[in-house]
């Protein structure tokens, strides 16, 4: 149930985060790369050591990641 809630929250926000849940000392943020039909093709993420970047710093990068993901979505092969 927790995983489903996390996935739903990420879908609603348009990005996912990881704040030391999987690797102590590492924070990350990711956005989907969508195909022109709206289906998910891949993901684009960035990560940083927790001592170097706050979660707020990484979330502030979401618009840049979304812009890059949007461009990749139309440039990557359809399969």
C-alpha positions as CSV (number, residue, x, y, z in Angstrom):
1,X,0.0,0.0,0.0
2,X,2.8,2.4,0.8
3,X,4.4,1.8,-2.6
4,X,1.1,2.5,-4.4
5,X,0.7,5.7,-2.5
6,X,4.2,6.8,-3.3
7,X,3.7,6.1,-7.0
8,X,0.4,7.9,-7.0
9,X,2.0,10.9,-5.3
10,X,4.9,11.0,-7.8
11,X,2.4,10.8,-10.7
12,X,0.4,13.7,-9.3
13,X,3.4,15.9,-8.7
14,X,5.1,14.9,-12.0
15,X,8.3,13.9,-10.3
16,X,9.7,11.4,-7.8
17,X,12.2,11.8,-5.0
18,X,14.5,9.6,-3.0
19,X,15.8,11.1,0.2
20,X,18.3,8.6,1.5
21,X,15.6,5.8,1.5
22,X,17.7,3.4,-0.7
23,X,21.3,4.7,-0.2
24,X,22.3,6.5,3.0
25,X,23.7,9.9,2.2
26,X,22.2,10.1,-1.3
27,X,19.3,12.3,-2.5
28,X,17.7,12.2,-6.0
29,X,14.9,13.5,-8.1
30,X,13.5,12.0,-11.3
31,X,11.0,13.0,-14.0
32,X,9.4,10.7,-16.6
33,X,10.3,10.9,-20.3
34,X,7.1,10.6,-22.2
35,X,6.5,9.5,-25.7
36,X,4.4,11.8,-28.0
37,X,1.4,9.6,-27.1
38,X,1.8,10.3,-23.4
39,X,3.1,6.8,-22.4
40,X,6.2,6.6,-20.2
41,X,9.4,5.8,-22.2
42,X,12.1,6.2,-19.5
43,X,13.1,8.5,-16.7
44,X,15.6,11.3,-16.3
45,X,17.1,11.9,-12.8
46,X,19.8,13.7,-11.0
47,X,21.3,12.8,-7.6
48,X,23.7,14.3,-5.1
49,X,25.3,13.6,-1.8
50,X,23.0,14.7,1.0
51,X,25.6,16.8,2.6
52,X,26.0,18.8,-0.6
53,X,22.3,19.3,-1.7
54,X,19.1,19.6,0.2
55,X,15.9,18.0,-1.1
56,X,14.6,21.5,-1.9
57,X,17.7,22.1,-4.0
58,X,17.0,19.0,-6.1
59,X,13.3,19.7,-6.4
60,X,14.2,23.2,-7.7
61,X,15.8,21.4,-10.6
62,X,12.6,19.7,-11.6
63,X,11.6,22.3,-14.3
64,X,15.0,21.9,-16.0
65,X,14.7,18.1,-15.9
66,X,11.2,18.3,-17.2
67,X,12.3,20.5,-20.1
68,X,15.1,18.1,-21.0
69,X,12.8,15.1,-20.7
70,X,10.2,16.8,-23.0
71,X,12.9,17.2,-25.6
72,X,14.2,13.7,-25.2
73,X,10.6,12.3,-25.5
74,X,10.3,13.6,-29.1
75,X,13.9,12.8,-30.1
76,X,14.3,9.3,-28.8
77,X,13.3,6.3,-31.0
78,X,9.7,5.1,-30.6
79,X,10.6,1.6,-29.5
